[in-house]
Amino acid sequence: MGKSRRTIPEELLLLALDPATGTTAQPQSLDLGLAGAQLVELALAGRIAPDGDRIAVVVPRPTGDPTLDCALELLRRRGAPVRAVHWIGGPRLGLRQTYLSHLERCGMVHAVAGQMCGVLPTTRYQATDTDISREIRARLDSAIRTGVPPDPRTAALAALAHAVGLGKHLYPGNEGRSSRSRLRDLIRHDPMGGLVAHAVMDVQNGVAAQPRRSPAPGGRPPARATADAVPMQPHRGSMARAVAH
């Protein structure tokens, strides 16, 4: 991940970081969102493509990003297209910590050690360059405010932010209801982002066993969740120590 352009998983994580507490909003669903964001990034890099509700590897060549290439290799080893909901719902031990550690190495966050209840070691993360987080947020705000179709990266980021429940974190209170609704609506602007976002919500809703219908013509998947409520079930992943949650 040593490159200048930020990936969608990195941007999603930066959006979720609370500048006041150093913790991540929606930690359980965020783990699912990071796995989904990797799929979107690989699709934008031309390595994978949607095949109905499945993901197919079309170019197995590495991207040069170690974390993305690990995901790409795992997908390649499947030997056949895999349902997005099954991939996202699989165990992803340490994925959030991997990205937090990378952001720390890049100087975008710094770790703050602490203790929970005076005993359990914890690590919180504070953004060191708030301009980056503001720029990411500004892209979402602009897409919501203007109604102009965003670029695929911003559309996918918006879809994932909605899917993991960041709407109330980014646009809180009654005054944020219309913004949360428009955030949800941005899901239609990127077919891959929409497929992945719906898969994230399906895992949370416990409906992974049922195949999803293909998106309607024009790339707009059917709406599955409101702007304010994304039901969650506990994610199977866990970490060896308490970090940013």
C-alpha positions as CSV (number, residue, x, y, z in Angstrom):
1,M,0.0,0.0,0.0
2,G,3.0,2.3,-0.3
3,K,1.6,4.6,-3.0
4,S,0.4,8.2,-3.2
5,R,-3.3,7.5,-4.1
6,R,-5.4,6.4,-1.2
7,T,-7.4,3.3,-1.6
8,I,-11.2,3.0,-0.8
9,P,-10.5,0.8,2.3
10,E,-8.2,3.5,3.6
11,E,-10.7,6.3,2.9
12,L,-13.5,4.4,4.5
13,L,-11.4,3.8,7.6
14,L,-10.5,7.5,7.8
15,L,-14.2,8.5,7.5
16,A,-15.0,6.2,10.4
17,L,-12.4,7.5,12.8
18,D,-13.8,9.8,15.4
19,P,-11.4,12.7,15.9
20,A,-12.6,13.3,19.4
21,T,-12.2,9.8,20.8
22,G,-9.8,8.1,18.5
23,T,-12.1,5.1,18.0
24,T,-13.9,3.9,14.9
25,A,-17.6,4.2,14.4
26,Q,-19.6,1.1,13.6
27,P,-16.6,-1.3,14.3
28,Q,-18.4,-4.6,13.6
29,S,-19.9,-3.5,10.3
30,L,-16.8,-1.6,9.4
31,D,-14.8,-4.8,9.2
32,L,-17.3,-6.1,6.6
33,G,-17.1,-2.8,4.8
34,L,-13.3,-2.9,4.5
35,A,-13.5,-6.4,2.9
36,G,-16.1,-5.0,0.5
37,A,-14.0,-1.9,-0.2
38,Q,-11.1,-4.2,-1.2
39,L,-13.4,-5.8,-3.8
40,V,-14.3,-2.3,-5.2
41,E,-10.6,-1.3,-5.3
42,L,-9.7,-4.5,-7.2
43,A,-12.5,-3.9,-9.6
44,L,-11.4,-0.3,-10.3
45,A,-7.9,-1.7,-10.9
46,G,-9.3,-4.1,-13.5
47,R,-8.5,-7.3,-11.6
48,I,-12.0,-8.5,-10.8
49,A,-15.5,-7.9,-12.3
50,P,-19.0,-8.6,-11.2
51,D,-20.7,-11.7,-12.6
52,G,-24.3,-11.4,-11.5
53,D,-24.1,-11.5,-7.7
54,R,-20.7,-13.1,-7.9
55,I,-17.1,-11.8,-8.2
56,A,-14.8,-13.2,-10.9
57,V,-11.1,-12.7,-11.3
58,V,-10.4,-11.4,-14.8
59,V,-6.7,-10.4,-14.4
60,P,-4.8,-12.2,-11.7
61,R,-1.7,-9.9,-12.1
62,P,-0.7,-8.3,-8.7
63,T,-1.5,-4.6,-8.1
64,G,1.6,-3.9,-6.0
65,D,-0.6,-3.3,-2.9
66,P,0.2,-6.2,-0.5
67,T,-3.1,-6.2,1.2
68,L,-5.1,-6.0,-2.0
69,D,-2.9,-8.6,-3.6
70,C,-3.6,-11.0,-0.7
71,A,-7.3,-10.7,-1.3
72,L,-6.8,-11.1,-5.1
73,E,-4.8,-14.3,-4.6
74,L,-7.5,-15.7,-2.2
75,L,-10.1,-15.0,-4.8
76,R,-8.0,-16.6,-7.5
77,R,-7.6,-19.7,-5.5
78,R,-11.3,-20.2,-5.4
79,G,-11.1,-21.2,-9.0
80,A,-14.6,-20.0,-9.8
81,P,-16.6,-16.8,-9.2
82,V,-17.6,-16.4,-5.6
83,R,-20.7,-14.7,-4.3
84,A,-19.9,-11.3,-2.9
85,V,-22.0,-11.9,0.2
86,H,-20.0,-15.1,1.0
87,W,-16.7,-13.4,0.5
88,I,-17.6,-10.4,2.6
89,G,-19.1,-12.6,5.3
90,G,-16.0,-14.7,5.7
91,P,-13.6,-14.2,8.6
92,R,-11.3,-11.2,8.2
93,L,-9.1,-11.3,11.3
94,G,-6.9,-8.3,11.7
95,L,-8.0,-6.4,8.5
96,R,-8.9,-3.2,10.3
97,Q,-5.7,-3.3,12.3
98,T,-3.7,-3.9,9.1
99,Y,-5.1,-0.7,7.6
100,L,-4.8,1.3,10.8
101,S,-1.1,0.2,11.0
102,H,-0.6,1.2,7.4
103,L,-2.1,4.6,8.0
104,E,0.2,5.1,11.0
105,R,3.2,4.2,8.9
106,C,2.1,6.7,6.3
107,G,1.9,9.4,9.0
108,M,-1.9,9.9,8.6
109,V,-2.7,8.7,12.1
110,H,-0.8,8.1,15.3
111,A,-1.4,5.5,17.9
112,V,-2.2,6.4,21.5
113,A,-1.8,3.6,24.0
114,G,-4.1,3.4,27.0
115,Q,-6.0,0.9,29.2
116,M,-9.6,-0.2,29.5
117,C,-10.8,-0.4,33.1
118,G,-7.2,0.1,34.2
119,V,-6.2,-3.3,33.1
120,L,-6.8,-4.2,29.4
121,P,-4.3,-2.5,27.0
122,T,-6.0,-0.5,24.2
123,T,-4.8,1.5,21.3
124,R,-6.6,4.5,19.9
125,Y,-5.8,6.3,16.7
126,Q,-5.8,10.1,16.2
127,A,-5.6,11.6,12.7
128,T,-2.4,13.6,12.2
129,D,-3.5,15.3,9.0
130,T,-7.1,16.4,9.3
131,D,-6.9,18.0,5.8
132,I,-7.0,14.5,4.3
133,S,-10.2,13.6,6.2
134,R,-11.8,16.9,5.3
135,E,-11.0,16.3,1.7
136,I,-12.6,12.9,1.7
137,R,-15.7,14.3,3.6
138,A,-15.9,17.2,1.1
139,R,-16.2,14.8,-1.8
140,L,-19.2,13.1,-0.2
141,D,-20.7,16.5,0.8
142,S,-20.4,17.8,-2.7
143,A,-22.1,14.7,-4.2
144,I,-24.9,15.0,-1.7
145,R,-25.4,18.7,-2.1
146,T,-25.1,19.1,-5.8
147,G,-26.8,16.0,-7.0
148,V,-24.2,15.7,-9.8
149,P,-23.2,12.0,-10.4
150,P,-19.9,11.5,-8.5
151,D,-16.9,9.7,-9.9
152,P,-16.9,5.9,-9.4
153,R,-14.5,6.1,-6.4
154,T,-16.7,8.6,-4.5
155,A,-19.9,6.7,-5.4
156,A,-18.5,3.5,-4.1
157,L,-17.2,5.1,-1.0
158,A,-20.7,6.7,-0.4
159,A,-22.3,3.3,-0.9
160,L,-20.0,1.6,1.6
161,A,-20.4,4.4,4.1
162,H,-24.1,3.9,4.0
163,A,-23.9,0.1,4.1
164,V,-21.8,0.1,7.3
165,G,-24.0,2.6,9.0
166,L,-21.7,5.7,8.9
167,G,-24.6,8.0,7.9
168,K,-25.5,8.9,11.5
169,H,-21.8,9.4,12.3
170,L,-21.3,11.7,9.3
171,Y,-24.7,13.5,9.3
172,P,-26.1,13.2,12.8
173,G,-29.5,14.2,14.2
174,N,-32.8,15.2,12.6
175,E,-31.0,17.9,10.6
176,G,-28.9,15.2,8.9
177,R,-31.8,13.0,7.8
178,S,-32.0,14.4,4.2
179,S,-28.2,14.1,3.8
180,R,-28.4,10.5,5.0
181,S,-31.1,9.8,2.5
182,R,-29.1,11.3,-0.3
183,L,-26.0,9.3,0.9
184,R,-28.0,6.1,0.5
185,D,-29.2,7.2,-3.0
186,L,-25.6,7.6,-4.2
187,I,-25.5,3.8,-4.2
188,R,-27.0,3.7,-7.7
189,H,-24.1,5.5,-9.4
190,D,-21.6,2.6,-9.3
191,P,-22.8,-0.9,-10.1
192,M,-19.8,-2.6,-8.4
193,G,-20.1,-0.4,-5.3
194,G,-23.8,-1.1,-5.2
195,L,-23.3,-4.8,-5.4
196,V,-20.8,-4.8,-2.7
197,A,-22.7,-2.4,-0.4
198,H,-25.8,-4.6,-0.7
199,A,-23.7,-7.7,0.1
200,V,-22.4,-5.9,3.2
201,M,-26.0,-5.2,4.3
202,D,-27.1,-8.7,3.5
203,V,-24.4,-10.2,5.8
204,Q,-25.6,-7.9,8.6
205,N,-29.2,-8.8,8.0
206,G,-28.4,-12.5,8.0
207,V,-29.8,-13.2,4.5
208,A,-26.6,-14.4,2.9
209,A,-28.2,-17.8,2.0
210,Q,-30.5,-16.3,-0.7
211,P,-29.1,-15.2,-4.1
212,R,-29.5,-11.6,-4.9
213,R,-31.2,-10.5,-8.1
214,S,-29.0,-8.8,-10.7
215,P,-29.2,-5.0,-10.7
216,A,-31.9,-3.5,-12.8
217,P,-31.1,-2.0,-16.2
218,G,-29.1,1.2,-15.7
219,G,-27.1,-0.3,-12.8
220,R,-29.5,0.6,-10.0
221,P,-29.7,-2.2,-7.4
222,P,-33.0,-2.5,-5.5
223,A,-33.1,-0.5,-2.2
224,R,-32.7,-2.7,0.8
225,A,-32.2,-0.5,3.8
226,T,-33.2,2.9,5.1
227,A,-30.8,5.8,5.5
228,D,-31.2,5.6,9.3
229,A,-31.2,1.9,10.1
230,V,-28.7,-0.8,9.2
231,P,-29.4,-3.9,11.3
232,M,-26.3,-5.6,12.4
233,Q,-25.3,-9.1,13.6
234,P,-22.0,-9.7,15.4
235,H,-19.1,-10.2,13.0
236,R,-17.0,-13.3,13.4
237,G,-13.7,-11.5,13.2
238,S,-11.9,-10.6,16.4
239,M,-8.5,-9.1,17.4
240,A,-5.9,-10.3,19.8
241,R,-6.0,-6.9,21.6
242,A,-8.5,-4.1,21.8
243,V,-7.9,-1.6,19.1
244,A,-9.9,1.5,18.0
245,H,-13.4,0.1,18.6
